[in-house]
Amino acid sequence: MAVAALAAVAAASVGSWAYARAGGTAGDIVRDLSVGVAYAGGGLTAWWHRPANRTGQLMVAEGISWFLGNLQGSGVPALFALGAWWEALNMAVLVHLVLSFPDGRIGSAAGRRLVGFSYAVVAVGGLLRAMTYDPAVVAVEATYLSCDDCGPNLLHVPALTDLFTPVDTGYRVLGWVLSIVLVVAIVRRWQQASVARRRALLPAWIAIVIASAFLLWDLLMLTLPTPPTGTFEDAVFLLSDVAQVAVPVAFLVGLLRMRLQRAEVGDLVIDLGSDPDEDRLRTVLGRVLGDPGLRLGLWREEQGGYVDGTGGSVRGEGPGRTRVDSSRGTPLAVLHHDPALDDDRELLEAVGAALRLALENVWLRTQAKEVTSRIVRAADAERGRLERDLHDGAQARLVFALMALRRVDKGLADHPDPSLRRSVGEAEQSLTLALEELRGIAHGIHPAVLTREGLGPALTALAQQAAVPVVVAAEPRRYDPVVESTAYFTVCEALANATKHARAKAVSVTARQSGDRLVVETVDDGVGGADTARGSGLRGLADRLAAVDGILHVDSPAGGGTRIRAELPCGS
């Protein structure tokens, strides 16, 4: 690249010196330099940012070849011959650049033949023209330089001087034909291209439009009996140079736009969110890739293939398809995109990595939720088993012992020792108290009424034991055991908060189904100020609800009471 940069600097310096020697004005030289330097500078920038893409190298070649024609004004015979021969090389390079944009490769055999023919026309036609060209003899304006003493031409063959006009005319006609064929080729590429490809081809269209405009100007200058001169001609040349400066800028912007697309991938994970649905995934990926027709197929294990949002199958192999596998090597998704994007593997790999991160994040969240849900269900089942064991085991034995003790007490009714009867009475009281405490423990672990009769009766029984008046309004329905137990203990925690912290005088509890959610609300008239971030009870409650895909809402303004709302999935 350093050698190319030095060559561009040398070409610009020598070309400007030769142009000035041939009578070019300061304005002419500045405009000429602007075009050549724009190509060379834009090419070096593109080459630096995308070294694997040959477009940058072709732009540098266009910038260097732009100055070759100026060598005819150098006064050095060898340089004059070189300039006369390769004066139109920049046009052949431009054809190569246009047909290979944006990936730097020519995709069709017809395109390669057209590029080869363009270079052959310049190499052979330019040589024949140079061999017939004697600047001291030819009367017509054979070059854009205005000097009659620029030669001599080392390639000139005096015997061929009379052939200059037909050779020059034929050379120009071939140039026009090439330009027309190039326009047709670009039009066909545009018609066959997708939306993403058309955006990529836009700089090539700009180049074609400008080249076509000045081809028509060249034809007009040749056909008019008196070509325009003066201010009008100067204005046309100025517009020509300004427009031609826009061409390399357009090519550079087109290349860097692809690089900016890769920069957008950095924000892709944020745009996708923590739990994106399939439609959002496809929309965001299509925007970053510049392909609104993108199809996203997600791997379905039960179907053994990729399926899009409409249920259609998406093949994982072929052009325009990029597979995305998990970090474990298992299939995750496939992107069915515009085949033009295959040329930008860096962009596809970056988008694939972002998609992999998003999908694996969803998978991990789902796995974590499933694991937590299984733990909650297992813990709830264990609480129920423990409650049954206490009821059927220790509690039953205590009841049996209490009944036996009461029989003993009846048998001692006529016993002469009153202290023995008092001891039996004290033992009976202790045993009754122990039985009540055991029943309370079993109820706290998992109330039997919840298992037998459901949420409504369990909440009513809980309200009867509360230290404050509680009004319960619950629909007489049964739900999943885990949902019922989670809702029940949510109300338990809310009543405990109302009694211990809020100093409430009254509490209302409602339980109703809304759509596919069970909504349980507890409202008190206490002092408010409850906060899930500070209270471990409410924070633990929120975690338990989240484990079964539930949501906890706490509204507790200071002095305005507390409303605790739990929403749990319960089906329809």
C-alpha positions in Angstrom: 0.0 0.0 0.0 2.9 2.3 0.7 4.3 1.8 -2.8 0.9 2.5 -4.3 0.6 5.7 -2.2 4.1 6.9 -3.4 3.1 6.0 -7.0 0.0 8.1 -6.7 2.0 11.0 -5.3 4.5 10.8 -8.1 1.8 10.5 -10.8 0.0 13.5 -9.4 3.2 15.6 -9.2 4.5 14.8 -12.6 1.1 15.0 -14.2 0.4 18.4 -12.7 3.9 19.7 -13.8 3.3 18.4 -17.4 -0.2 19.9 -17.5 1.1 23.3 -16.4 3.9 23.1 -19.0 1.3 22.4 -21.7 -0.5 25.6 -20.8 -3.0 24.5 -18.2 -4.3 27.2 -15.9 -4.2 27.1 -12.2 -7.9 26.3 -12.2 -7.4 23.5 -14.7 -4.6 21.9 -12.7 -6.6 22.1 -9.4 -9.7 20.5 -11.0 -7.5 17.8 -12.6 -5.7 17.1 -9.3 -9.0 16.9 -7.4 -10.3 14.1 -9.6 -7.1 12.0 -9.5 -6.4 12.6 -5.9 -10.1 11.8 -5.0 -9.7 8.4 -6.6 -6.3 7.7 -5.2 -7.1 9.0 -1.7 -10.5 7.2 -1.6 -8.9 4.0 -2.8 -6.1 4.1 -0.2 -8.8 4.7 2.5 -10.9 1.8 1.2 -7.8 -0.4 0.9 -6.8 0.4 4.5 -10.2 -0.4 5.9 -11.0 -3.4 3.7 -7.7 -4.9 2.5 -9.4 -8.1 1.3 -11.5 -6.1 -1.2 -9.8 -5.2 -4.4 -12.1 -2.1 -5.0 -9.6 0.1 -3.1 -6.7 -1.1 -5.3 -8.7 -0.4 -8.4 -9.6 3.1 -7.2 -5.9 3.8 -6.6 -5.1 2.5 -10.2 -7.9 4.8 -11.5 -6.3 7.8 -9.7 -2.8 7.0 -11.0 -4.0 6.4 -14.6 -6.0 9.6 -14.5 -2.7 11.6 -14.9 -1.1 9.5 -17.7 -2.5 11.6 -20.5 -0.9 14.7 -18.9 2.5 13.3 -19.7 2.0 14.5 -23.3 2.8 18.0 -22.1 6.1 17.0 -20.5 8.3 17.8 -23.5 10.1 14.4 -23.0 9.6 12.2 -26.0 9.4 8.9 -24.1 6.9 10.4 -21.6 4.9 11.9 -24.5 4.7 8.4 -26.1 3.6 6.9 -22.8 0.9 9.5 -22.3 -0.4 9.3 -25.9 -0.6 5.5 -25.8 -2.3 5.1 -22.3 -4.3 8.3 -22.3 -7.6 6.4 -22.0 -6.4 3.7 -19.6 -8.4 5.3 -16.8 -11.6 4.6 -18.7 -10.7 0.8 -18.9 -9.9 0.8 -15.2 -13.2 2.6 -14.5 -15.0 -0.2 -16.4 -13.2 -2.7 -14.3 -14.1 -0.8 -11.1 -17.8 -0.5 -12.0 -18.3 -4.1 -12.9 -16.4 -5.5 -9.9 -18.1 -3.2 -7.3 -18.8 -3.7 -4.4 -16.8 -6.9 -3.6 -13.9 -6.3 -5.9 -14.5 -9.4 -8.0 -16.3 -9.7 -11.4 -19.0 -12.3 -11.0 -19.8 -13.2 -14.6 -17.9 -14.4 -17.6 -19.5 -11.7 -19.7 -18.3 -9.1 -17.3 -14.7 -10.5 -17.4 -14.8 -10.5 -21.2 -15.9 -6.9 -21.2 -13.2 -5.8 -18.9 -10.6 -7.7 -20.9 -11.8 -6.1 -24.1 -11.6 -2.7 -22.5 -8.0 -3.1 -21.6 -7.3 -4.6 -25.1 -8.8 -1.6 -26.8 -6.6 0.7 -24.8 -3.5 -1.4 -25.3 -3.9 -2.1 -29.0 -6.1 0.8 -30.1 -4.1 3.3 -28.1 -0.8 2.0 -29.6 -2.1 2.3 -33.2 -3.4 5.8 -32.4 0.0 6.8 -30.9 1.8 5.4 -33.9 -0.2 7.6 -36.3 -0.2 10.7 -34.1 2.3 13.5 -34.8 1.4 16.6 -32.7 3.3 18.8 -35.1 1.3 17.6 -38.2 -2.2 16.7 -37.0 -4.4 19.7 -37.3 -7.4 18.6 -35.3 -7.4 18.7 -31.6 -6.3 15.2 -30.8 -5.9 15.6 -27.1 -7.4 17.8 -24.3 -3.9 19.4 -23.9 -3.4 22.6 -25.9 0.2 22.5 -27.1 1.7 22.2 -30.6 5.3 21.7 -29.4 4.7 18.9 -26.9 6.4 16.2 -29.0 8.2 14.6 -30.5 6.4 11.3 -30.3 8.8 8.3 -30.1 6.1 5.9 -31.2 5.1 7.9 -34.3 5.6 6.2 -37.7 5.7 9.0 -40.3 4.2 6.7 -43.0 1.1 6.3 -40.9 0.4 9.9 -40.2 -2.5 10.1 -42.8 -4.3 7.3 -41.0 -4.6 9.3 -37.7 -8.1 10.6 -38.4 -9.8 7.2 -39.2 -7.8 5.5 -36.4 -8.7 8.2 -33.9 -12.4 8.1 -35.0 -12.5 4.3 -34.7 -10.8 4.5 -31.3 -13.5 6.9 -30.1 -16.3 4.8 -31.5 -15.0 1.8 -29.7 -15.0 3.8 -26.5 -18.6 4.8 -27.1 -19.6 1.2 -27.8 -17.9 0.1 -24.6 -19.7 2.7 -22.6 -23.1 1.6 -24.1 -22.3 -2.0 -23.4 -21.3 -1.1 -19.8 -24.6 0.8 -19.3 -26.5 -2.2 -20.5 -24.6 -4.6 -18.2 -25.2 -2.3 -15.2 -28.9 -2.0 -16.1 -29.2 -5.8 -16.3 -27.4 -6.2 -12.9 -29.8 -3.7 -11.4 -32.9 -5.5 -12.8 -31.7 -8.9 -11.4 -30.5 -7.5 -8.1 -32.3 -7.5 -4.8 -33.0 -4.5 -2.6 -29.7 -5.0 -0.7 -27.7 -5.5 -3.8 -29.2 -2.4 -5.5 -28.1 -0.2 -2.6 -24.6 -1.6 -2.9 -24.6 -0.9 -6.7 -25.6 2.8 -6.2 -22.1 4.2 -6.6 -21.7 2.2 -9.9 -24.9 3.9 -11.1 -23.6 7.3 -10.2 -20.4 6.6 -12.2 -22.4 5.3 -15.2 -24.7 8.4 -15.2 -21.7 10.7 -15.1 -19.8 8.8 -17.8 -22.9 8.7 -20.0 -23.5 12.4 -19.6 -20.0 13.3 -20.8 -20.1 10.7 -23.5 -23.1 12.6 -24.9 -21.1 15.8 -24.5 -18.2 14.3 -26.5 -20.6 13.3 -29.2 -22.2 16.7 -29.2 -18.8 18.4 -29.5 -18.0 16.3 -32.6 -21.2 16.7 -34.4 -21.8 20.5 -33.9 -20.4 22.6 -36.8 -19.2 25.2 -34.3 -18.4 23.7 -30.9 -19.2 26.0 -28.0 -16.4 27.9 -26.4 -15.7 30.4 -23.8 -17.7 30.6 -20.5 -20.1 27.8 -21.5 -17.3 25.4 -22.3 -15.5 26.3 -19.0 -18.7 25.7 -17.1 -19.1 22.3 -18.7 -15.5 21.3 -17.9 -16.0 22.5 -14.3 -19.2 20.5 -13.9 -17.4 17.5 -15.4 -14.6 17.6 -12.9 -16.9 18.2 -9.9 -19.1 15.3 -11.0 -16.1 13.1 -11.5 -14.8 13.9 -8.0 -18.2 12.7 -6.7 -17.7 9.2 -8.3 -14.8 8.0 -6.1 -16.5 9.6 -3.1 -19.6 7.5 -3.9 -17.5 4.3 -4.2 -15.8 5.0 -0.9 -19.1 5.8 0.9 -20.5 2.6 -0.5 -17.6 0.5 0.9 -17.5 2.3 4.2 -21.3 1.9 4.6 -20.8 -1.8 4.7 -18.2 -1.3 7.4 -20.7 0.9 9.3 -23.2 -1.9 9.1 -20.7 -4.1 11.0 -20.4 -1.3 13.5 -24.1 -1.4 14.0 -23.8 -5.0 15.2 -22.3 -3.6 18.4 -25.8 -2.3 19.3 -27.6 -5.3 17.9 -27.8 -7.3 21.2 -29.2 -4.2 22.9 -31.8 -3.7 20.1 -32.8 -7.3 20.4 -33.6 -7.0 24.1 -33.4 -9.7 26.8 -36.3 -11.8 25.5 -36.9 -11.1 21.8 -39.7 -12.8 19.9 -39.1 -14.2 16.4 -40.7 -11.2 14.6 -38.5 -8.8 16.4 -35.4 -10.9 15.7 -36.1 -10.9 12.0 -36.9 -7.2 11.8 -33.8 -6.1 13.7 -31.5 -8.5 11.8 -33.0 -7.4 8.5 -32.4 -3.7 9.3 -28.7 -4.3 10.2 -28.1 -6.5 7.2 -30.0 -4.1 4.9 -32.2 -6.9 3.7 -35.9 -6.4 4.4 -36.7 -9.8 2.8 -34.6 -11.7 5.4 -36.0 -15.1 6.5 -35.1 -16.4 10.0 -35.4 -20.1 10.6 -35.1 -21.4 14.2 -34.1 -24.9 14.9 -37.0 -27.2 16.0 -35.7 -30.4 17.5 -39.1 -32.1 17.1 -39.2 -31.4 13.4 -35.5 -31.9 12.8 -35.1 -28.7 10.8 -35.3 -24.9 10.7 -38.7 -23.3 10.8 -39.7 -19.6 10.2 -42.4 -17.6 11.9 -45.1 -18.8 9.5 -44.2 -22.5 10.2 -42.5 -22.9 6.8 -39.3 -24.9 6.5 -36.0 -23.1 5.8 -33.1 -25.0 4.2 -29.8 -24.7 6.1 -27.5 -25.1 3.0 -27.1 -23.2 -0.2 -26.3 -19.6 -1.4 -27.7 -16.8 0.7 -27.8 -19.0 3.8 -25.8 -18.5 7.0 -26.1 -21.1 9.7 -25.7 -20.1 13.4 -24.7 -22.8 15.8 -24.6 -22.7 19.5 -21.3 -22.6 21.5 -21.9 -26.3 22.1 -22.0 -26.9 18.3 -25.7 -27.7 18.2 -27.9 -25.9 15.5 -29.6 -22.7 16.6 -30.8 -20.8 13.5 -30.3 -20.1 9.9 -30.4 -16.7 8.1 -31.8 -16.9 4.6 -30.6 -13.6 3.2 -29.7 -11.9 -0.1 -26.9 -13.8 -1.8 -25.1 -10.5 -2.3 -24.4 -10.5 1.4 -22.2 -13.6 1.0 -19.5 -11.3 -0.1 -19.4 -9.6 3.3 -18.6 -12.6 5.5 -17.3 -10.3 8.3 -20.8 -8.7 8.6 -22.5 -12.1 8.5 -20.2 -13.5 11.1 -20.7 -10.5 13.4 -24.5 -10.7 13.0 -24.4 -14.5 13.6 -22.4 -14.0 16.8 -24.9 -11.4 18.1 -27.8 -13.7 17.1 -26.1 -16.7 18.9 -25.7 -14.6 22.0 -29.3 -13.5 22.0 -30.7 -17.0 21.4 -28.4 -18.6 24.0 -29.4 -15.9 26.5 -33.1 -16.8 25.9 -32.2 -20.5 26.2 -30.4 -19.9 29.5 -33.2 -17.8 30.9 -35.7 -20.6 29.9 -33.5 -23.3 31.4 -33.1 -21.3 34.6 -36.8 -20.6 34.8 -37.5 -24.3 34.3 -35.0 -25.4 36.9 -36.3 -22.9 39.4 -39.9 -23.9 38.6 -39.0 -27.6 39.2 -37.3 -26.6 42.5 -40.4 -24.7 43.6 -42.7 -27.6 42.6 -40.4 -30.1 44.4 -40.3 -27.9 47.5 -44.1 -27.5 47.4 -44.6 -31.2 47.0 -42.2 -31.8 49.9 -44.1 -29.3 52.1 -47.3 -31.2 51.3 -45.6 -34.5 52.1 -44.3 -33.1 55.4 -47.7 -31.8 56.3 -49.2 -35.2 55.7 -46.5 -37.0 57.6 -47.1 -34.7 60.6 -50.8 -35.2 60.3 -50.7 -38.9 59.9 -47.7 -39.6 62.1 -46.8 -37.3 65.1 -50.1 -35.5 65.2 -52.0 -38.9 65.2 -49.8 -40.3 68.0 -50.3 -37.2 70.1 -54.1 -37.4 69.7 -53.9 -41.1 70.7 -51.8 -40.2 73.7 -54.2 -37.4 74.7 -57.2 -39.8 74.5 -55.3 -42.4 76.6 -54.4 -39.7 79.2 -58.0 -38.6 79.4 -59.0 -42.2 80.1 -56.5 -42.3 82.9 -57.9 -39.1 84.3 -61.4 -40.6 84.4 -60.0 -43.7 86.2 -58.4 -41.5 88.8 -61.7 -39.8 89.7 -62.0 -41.6 93.1 -58.2 -41.8 93.7 -57.4 -40.6 97.3 -54.2 -38.7 96.1 -55.3 -35.3 94.6 -51.7 -34.5 93.6 -51.7 -37.4 91.2 -54.8 -36.2 89.5 -53.3 -32.7 89.3 -50.2 -34.1 87.6 -52.4 -36.0 85.1 -54.3 -32.7 84.4 -51.1 -30.8 83.8 -49.9 -33.5 81.4 -53.1 -33.3 79.5 -52.9 -29.5 79.2 -49.3 -29.7 78.0 -50.2 -32.4 75.5 -53.2 -30.4 74.2 -50.9 -27.3 73.8 -48.3 -29.4 72.0 -51.0 -30.8 69.7 -52.2 -27.3 68.9 -48.7 -26.1 68.2 -48.0 -29.1 66.0 -51.2 -28.4 64.0 -50.1 -24.8 63.6 -46.7 -25.9 62.3 -48.3 -28.3 59.9 -50.7 -25.6 58.8 -47.8 -23.2 58.2 -45.9 -25.7 56.2 -48.8 -26.5 54.0 -52.4 -26.0 55.1 -54.5 -29.2 54.6 -57.6 -27.1 53.7 -55.7 -25.8 50.7 -55.1 -29.3 49.4 -58.6 -30.5 50.2 -60.8 -27.6 49.2 -58.7 -25.1 47.3 -57.6 -21.5 47.4 -60.8 -19.8 48.4 -61.6 -21.8 51.6 -57.9 -21.7 52.5 -57.9 -17.9 52.3 -61.1 -17.7 54.4 -59.6 -19.9 57.1 -56.5 -17.7 57.0 -58.6 -14.6 57.4 -60.3 -16.1 60.5 -56.9 -16.5 62.2 -55.7 -13.1 61.3 -55.1 -10.4 64.0 -57.0 -7.8 62.0 -60.3 -7.9 60.3 -59.9 -9.4 56.8 -62.6 -9.5 54.1 -62.1 -12.3 51.5 -63.6 -12.4 48.0 -62.3 -15.4 46.1 -63.8 -17.3 43.1 -64.7 -20.9 43.9 -62.2 -22.5 41.5 -59.3 -24.9 41.6 -55.9 -24.2 40.1 -52.6 -25.9 39.7 -51.3 -26.9 43.2 -48.2 -24.8 42.8 -50.2 -21.8 41.7 -52.6 -22.2 44.7 -49.8 -22.6 47.2 -47.9 -19.6 45.7 -51.0 -17.4 45.9 -51.8 -18.6 49.4 -48.3 -17.8 50.8 -48.4 -14.5 48.9 -51.5 -13.5 51.0 -49.8 -14.9 54.1 -46.8 -12.6 53.6 -49.1 -9.6 52.8 -51.1 -10.2 56.0 -47.9 -10.5 58.0 -46.7 -7.2 56.5 -50.0 -5.5 57.3 -50.0 -6.7 60.9 -46.3 -6.3 61.8 -45.2 -3.3 59.9 -48.1 -1.4 58.4 -50.3 -1.2 61.6 -53.3 -1.8 59.4 -56.8 -1.8 60.9 -58.5 -3.7 58.0 -57.4 -5.8 55.1 -59.3 -7.0 51.9 -58.2 -10.0 49.9 -59.4 -10.8 46.3 -58.6 -13.7 44.1 -60.0 -13.9 40.6 -59.0 -15.2 37.2 -58.3 -12.6 34.5 -57.7 -14.2 31.1 -55.0 -16.8 31.6 -53.7 -15.2 34.8 -54.8 -15.7 38.4 -54.8 -12.2 40.1 -54.5 -12.1 43.9 -54.7 -8.7 45.6 -54.2 -7.7 49.2 -55.0 -4.2 50.2 -54.6 -2.7 53.7 -55.1 0.8 55.2 -51.8 0.9 57.0 -49.0 3.4 56.9 -47.5 2.2 53.6 -43.9 2.5 52.7 -43.3 -1.2 51.9 -40.4 -1.7 49.5 -39.3 -5.0 47.9 -35.7 -3.7 47.8 -35.6 -3.4 51.6 -37.9 -6.1 52.9 -36.5 -9.7 52.6 -40.1 -11.1 52.9 -41.4 -9.2 49.8 -38.1 -9.8 47.9 -38.3 -13.5 48.6 -42.0 -13.4 47.5 -41.1 -11.8 44.2 -38.5 -14.5 43.6 -41.0 -17.3 44.3 -43.5 -15.7 41.9 -40.9 -15.3 39.2 -40.0 -18.9 39.5 -43.5 -19.9 38.3 -43.5 -17.1 35.7 -45.5 -14.8 38.0 -45.3 -11.1 38.6 -45.4 -9.1 41.8 -46.6 -5.5 42.0 -46.3 -3.5 45.2 -47.9 -0.1 45.5 -47.2 1.4 48.9 -47.0 5.2 49.1 -46.1 6.6 52.5 -49.3 7.1 54.5 -51.5 5.7 51.7 -51.7 2.0 52.6 -50.3 -0.9 50.7 -51.6 -2.8 47.6 -49.8 -6.1 46.9 -50.8 -7.7 43.5 -49.6 -11.0 42.4 -50.3 -12.4 38.9 -49.7 -16.1 38.2 -50.2 -18.1 35.0 -53.2 -20.5 35.4 -54.3 -21.4 31.9 -57.7 -20.5 30.4 
